[in-house]
Amino acid sequence: MVNDSSRRTTYKKREKGLKKKASELSILCGVSACAIIYSQYDPQPNVWPSVSDAHQVISRFRDLPGMEQTRRMTNLESFLRQEISKVEDHLKKLRKENEDADVTNVMLAALRLNANECPPMDLFDLDHFVKILEENRKAIEKRIDGLKKTVETSPPKATKSNNREKRLKSSSLVGESSGSGGGDKCNESEEGNAVLKTVLDNLQKQH
């Protein structure tokens, strides 16, 4: 900022926001934190929350082993390197997606047109084209295997004819069982009447 007044106003706002963020971090996460701010606008550094609390936090930090002190430490250079690496990875991902989309469009055009009408491709494009085809083939085979396993493990669905046959079979079994049961009852009744008649005849002979 060229304007010194605007720069000073912005500094005061950012300083207040930084202290607020440090306070929220300490309260919400239950950690010890401090902030020491040097500026050309104040003769002494601005310390939060207090000088004594800042001394305690710094003393605890210095008591840690050297590896623990630097394990999570970062500076502007390392931070920028991390951000650049993230952007490069994202750029590689976007490039691959664009290349896959281009090859897919060429493949679809080859299906619609004759081989002589397809756009020209160099060795790199042809190699990428073959890789995309191989990936699609593996994905299709995997999908087919999954459908086969689903069909093999699922129980067969009952049809109307099967249900009709089951109902006829069960009704015939019920009819047979009821008919045989009635014949047995008739035989038992006839045998009982014969026995009763024999007993009555014997009583009459005795008298």
C-alpha positions as CSV (number, residue, x, y, z in Angstrom):
1,M,0.0,0.0,0.0
2,V,1.4,3.4,-1.0
3,N,-0.8,5.4,1.3
4,D,0.7,5.3,4.8
5,S,-2.6,6.2,6.4
6,S,-4.4,3.3,4.7
7,R,-1.6,0.9,5.5
8,R,-1.7,1.9,9.2
9,T,-5.5,1.4,9.3
10,T,-5.2,-2.0,7.6
11,Y,-2.5,-3.0,10.1
12,K,-4.7,-2.1,13.1
13,K,-7.6,-4.1,11.7
14,R,-5.4,-7.2,10.9
15,E,-3.7,-6.9,14.3
16,K,-7.0,-7.0,16.1
17,G,-8.2,-10.0,13.9
18,L,-5.0,-11.9,14.6
19,K,-5.4,-11.5,18.4
20,K,-9.1,-12.7,18.0
21,K,-8.0,-15.8,16.1
22,A,-5.3,-16.6,18.7
23,S,-7.9,-16.3,21.5
24,E,-10.3,-18.5,19.6
25,L,-7.6,-21.1,19.0
26,S,-6.6,-21.1,22.7
27,I,-10.2,-21.4,24.0
28,L,-11.7,-23.8,21.5
29,C,-8.7,-26.2,21.3
30,G,-7.5,-25.9,24.9
31,V,-3.9,-25.0,24.0
32,S,-1.5,-22.4,25.1
33,A,-0.9,-19.7,22.6
34,C,0.7,-16.3,22.4
35,A,1.3,-13.6,19.8
36,I,4.2,-11.1,19.5
37,I,3.8,-8.4,16.9
38,Y,6.4,-6.0,15.9
39,S,5.5,-2.9,13.8
40,Q,6.9,0.5,12.8
41,Y,3.9,2.1,14.4
42,D,4.6,1.1,18.0
43,P,7.9,1.5,19.8
44,Q,7.4,-1.7,21.8
45,P,6.2,-5.1,20.5
46,N,2.5,-5.8,21.0
47,V,2.2,-9.0,23.1
48,W,-0.9,-11.1,23.6
49,P,-2.3,-12.1,26.0
50,S,0.4,-10.7,28.3
51,V,4.2,-10.6,28.6
52,S,4.2,-13.2,31.5
53,D,2.0,-15.6,29.6
54,A,4.1,-15.2,26.4
55,H,7.2,-16.0,28.5
56,Q,5.6,-19.2,29.8
57,V,4.7,-20.4,26.3
58,I,8.1,-19.6,24.9
59,S,9.8,-21.4,27.9
60,R,7.7,-24.5,27.3
61,F,8.6,-24.5,23.6
62,R,12.3,-24.1,24.3
63,D,12.2,-27.1,26.8
64,L,11.1,-29.4,23.9
65,P,13.7,-31.5,22.1
66,G,15.0,-30.0,18.9
67,M,13.1,-32.5,16.6
68,E,9.8,-31.6,18.3
69,Q,10.5,-27.9,17.9
70,T,11.0,-28.1,14.2
71,R,8.6,-31.0,13.3
72,R,5.6,-28.8,12.6
73,M,7.4,-25.5,12.1
74,T,7.0,-23.7,8.8
75,N,8.1,-20.5,7.2
76,L,7.1,-18.5,4.2
77,E,9.4,-20.5,1.9
78,S,8.1,-23.9,3.0
79,F,4.5,-22.8,2.9
80,L,4.9,-21.5,-0.6
81,R,6.6,-24.8,-1.7
82,Q,3.7,-26.8,-0.3
83,E,1.1,-24.6,-2.0
84,I,3.1,-24.8,-5.3
85,S,3.2,-28.6,-5.0
86,K,-0.6,-28.7,-4.4
87,V,-1.2,-26.6,-7.5
88,E,1.1,-28.7,-9.6
89,D,-0.7,-31.9,-8.5
90,H,-4.1,-30.4,-9.3
91,L,-2.8,-29.2,-12.7
92,K,-1.6,-32.8,-13.5
93,K,-5.0,-34.1,-12.6
94,L,-6.7,-31.6,-14.9
95,R,-4.4,-32.4,-17.7
96,K,-5.0,-36.1,-17.4
97,E,-8.8,-35.5,-17.3
98,N,-8.5,-33.3,-20.5
99,E,-6.4,-36.0,-22.3
100,D,-8.9,-38.7,-21.3
101,A,-11.7,-36.6,-22.6
102,D,-10.0,-36.0,-25.9
103,V,-9.2,-39.6,-26.4
104,T,-12.8,-40.6,-25.5
105,N,-14.1,-38.1,-28.1
106,V,-11.7,-39.6,-30.7
107,M,-12.9,-43.1,-29.8
108,L,-16.6,-42.1,-30.1
109,A,-15.8,-40.4,-33.5
110,A,-14.1,-43.7,-34.6
111,L,-17.3,-45.6,-33.8
112,R,-19.4,-43.2,-35.8
113,L,-17.1,-42.6,-38.8
114,N,-14.9,-44.7,-41.0
115,A,-11.3,-45.3,-40.0
116,N,-10.1,-43.0,-42.8
117,E,-12.2,-40.1,-41.5
118,C,-10.8,-40.2,-37.9
119,P,-8.6,-37.3,-36.8
120,P,-4.8,-38.0,-37.1
121,M,-3.0,-39.0,-33.9
122,D,0.7,-39.2,-33.1
123,L,2.5,-42.0,-31.1
124,F,1.7,-40.4,-27.8
125,D,-2.0,-40.1,-28.6
126,L,-2.1,-43.7,-29.9
127,D,-0.5,-45.0,-26.7
128,H,-2.9,-43.0,-24.6
129,F,-5.8,-44.3,-26.8
130,V,-4.7,-47.9,-26.2
131,K,-4.5,-47.3,-22.4
132,I,-8.0,-45.8,-22.3
133,L,-9.4,-48.8,-24.3
134,E,-7.7,-51.2,-21.9
135,E,-9.2,-49.4,-18.9
136,N,-12.7,-49.4,-20.4
137,R,-12.3,-53.1,-21.2
138,K,-11.3,-54.0,-17.6
139,A,-14.2,-51.9,-16.3
140,I,-16.7,-53.7,-18.5
141,E,-15.3,-57.1,-17.6
142,K,-15.5,-56.2,-13.9
143,R,-19.1,-55.1,-14.3
144,I,-20.0,-58.3,-16.2
145,D,-18.4,-60.4,-13.4
146,G,-20.4,-58.5,-10.8
147,L,-23.7,-59.1,-12.6
148,K,-22.9,-62.8,-13.0
149,K,-22.3,-63.2,-9.3
150,T,-25.5,-61.4,-8.5
151,V,-27.5,-63.7,-10.8
152,E,-25.8,-66.8,-9.4
153,T,-26.4,-65.9,-5.7
154,S,-30.0,-64.6,-6.1
155,P,-32.8,-67.2,-5.6
156,P,-35.0,-67.9,-8.6
157,K,-38.2,-65.9,-8.8
158,A,-41.5,-67.9,-8.6
159,T,-43.6,-67.7,-11.7
160,K,-47.4,-67.9,-12.0
161,S,-47.3,-71.4,-13.5
162,N,-45.1,-72.6,-10.6
163,N,-47.4,-71.1,-8.0
164,R,-50.5,-72.7,-9.8
165,E,-48.8,-76.1,-9.8
166,K,-47.9,-75.8,-6.1
167,R,-51.5,-74.9,-5.2
168,L,-52.9,-77.9,-7.2
169,K,-50.4,-80.2,-5.6
170,S,-51.2,-79.1,-2.1
171,S,-55.0,-79.3,-2.7
172,S,-54.7,-82.8,-4.1
173,L,-52.6,-83.9,-1.0
174,V,-55.3,-82.4,1.3
175,G,-58.0,-84.2,-0.6
176,E,-56.2,-87.6,-0.4
177,S,-55.5,-87.2,3.3
178,S,-59.2,-86.2,4.0
179,G,-60.5,-89.1,2.0
180,S,-58.3,-91.7,3.6
181,G,-59.2,-90.4,7.0
182,G,-63.0,-90.8,6.2
183,G,-62.5,-94.4,5.1
184,D,-60.8,-95.3,8.4
185,K,-63.6,-93.7,10.3
186,C,-66.2,-95.8,8.4
187,N,-64.3,-99.0,9.1
188,E,-63.9,-98.3,12.8
189,S,-67.7,-97.6,13.0
190,E,-68.6,-100.9,11.3
191,E,-66.3,-102.9,13.5
192,G,-67.8,-101.3,16.6
193,N,-71.3,-102.2,15.5
194,A,-70.3,-105.8,14.9
195,V,-68.8,-106.1,18.4
196,L,-71.9,-104.5,19.9
197,K,-74.2,-107.0,18.1
198,T,-72.2,-109.9,19.2
199,V,-72.4,-108.9,22.8
200,L,-76.2,-108.4,22.6
201,D,-76.6,-111.9,21.1
202,N,-74.6,-113.5,23.9
203,L,-76.7,-111.8,26.5
204,Q,-79.9,-113.0,24.9
205,K,-78.7,-116.6,24.8
206,Q,-77.8,-116.4,28.5
207,H,-81.4,-115.3,29.4
